[in-house]
Amino acid sequence: MPVFIIFVVFFFRYKNRKARYRLAEQALAAGQPLPEEFIREHKSTDQRTQGIKNTFTGIGLFIFLWAITGEFGIGAIGLLVMFMGLGQWLIGYKQHANEEIKNRETAIRSNDIIISERNDEEKNEEK
């Protein structure tokens, strides 16, 4: 049964990808440009959002597998997914904090440049 489910998932992924390529061929043959979003297959998602989704998916999987089988060991598969999600969330949180620090530093530097340019202009006007 699990092999059949995996087969169905991959079959439909293949079918959708093939339909996208056919649509792209037709658009290019008609002289229509393709948007950038069409070319990219993977949407860029926030690491924090993905981590939160995986955390709660793991919790749900843990509860489901433990309730169905009655064995903690099988339910621990959900805990593995949950901890991977926590790791993704933590990485995303740190990256976001680092980006904010860099943006502040850039703003401070650009503000210093503007102030120094104004000072230079004022000196030139005094002469």
C-alpha positions in Angstrom: 0.0 0.0 0.0 2.7 2.6 0.8 4.5 1.8 -2.4 1.2 2.5 -4.3 0.8 5.8 -2.6 4.3 6.9 -3.5 3.8 5.8 -7.1 0.6 7.9 -7.3 2.4 10.9 -5.9 5.3 10.7 -8.3 3.0 10.0 -11.2 1.0 13.1 -10.6 4.1 15.2 -10.1 5.4 14.0 -13.4 2.1 14.6 -15.1 1.9 18.2 -13.8 5.5 19.0 -14.7 5.0 17.7 -18.2 1.8 19.9 -18.6 3.9 22.9 -17.4 6.5 22.2 -20.1 3.9 21.8 -22.8 2.3 25.1 -21.8 5.8 26.8 -21.9 6.4 25.4 -25.3 3.1 26.7 -26.6 3.7 30.1 -25.1 7.2 30.4 -26.6 5.9 29.2 -30.0 3.3 31.9 -29.9 6.0 34.5 -29.0 4.7 35.1 -25.5 7.4 35.7 -22.8 7.4 33.5 -19.8 7.1 35.1 -16.4 9.9 34.5 -13.9 7.6 32.7 -11.5 6.8 30.2 -14.2 10.4 29.3 -14.7 11.1 28.8 -11.0 9.7 25.5 -9.8 10.4 26.1 -6.1 8.7 29.0 -4.3 11.0 30.6 -1.9 9.4 30.2 1.6 10.4 31.7 4.8 12.5 29.2 6.8 10.5 30.1 10.0 7.2 29.4 8.3 8.4 26.1 7.0 9.8 25.2 10.5 6.5 26.0 12.2 4.6 23.9 9.7 7.0 20.9 10.1 6.9 21.2 13.9 3.1 20.9 14.1 3.0 18.3 11.3 5.5 16.3 13.5 3.3 16.7 16.6 0.2 15.6 14.7 2.1 12.6 13.2 3.4 11.7 16.6 -0.1 11.7 18.1 -1.6 9.9 15.2 1.0 7.1 15.0 1.1 6.6 18.7 -2.7 6.4 18.9 -3.0 4.0 15.9 -0.2 1.6 16.9 0.0 2.1 20.6 3.8 2.0 20.4 5.8 5.0 21.4 8.7 4.0 19.1 6.6 4.3 16.0 5.2 7.6 17.2 8.7 8.8 17.7 8.9 9.2 13.9 6.6 12.2 14.4 9.0 13.6 17.1 11.8 13.4 14.6 9.8 15.5 12.1 8.9 17.9 15.0 12.5 18.4 16.0 13.6 19.0 12.4 10.9 21.7 12.3 12.2 23.3 15.5 15.6 23.3 13.9 14.3 25.0 10.7 12.4 27.5 12.8 15.5 28.3 14.8 17.7 28.7 11.7 15.1 31.0 10.1 14.8 33.1 13.3 18.6 33.5 13.4 18.8 34.4 9.7 16.0 36.9 10.1 17.7 38.5 13.0 21.1 38.7 11.1 19.3 40.3 8.1 17.8 43.0 10.3 21.2 43.8 11.9 22.7 44.1 8.4 19.9 46.3 7.2 20.3 48.6 10.2 24.1 48.8 9.6 23.5 49.6 6.0 21.0 52.3 6.9 23.5 53.8 9.4 26.3 53.7 6.9 24.1 55.3 4.2 22.9 57.9 6.7 26.6 58.7 7.6 27.4 59.1 3.9 24.5 61.5 3.4 25.5 63.5 6.5 29.1 63.7 5.4 28.0 64.8 1.9 25.9 67.6 3.4 28.8 68.7 5.5 31.0 68.8 2.4 28.4 70.9 0.6 28.1 73.3 3.5 31.9 73.7 3.6 31.9 74.4 -0.2 29.2 77.0 0.2 31.1 78.8 3.0 34.1 79.2 0.7 
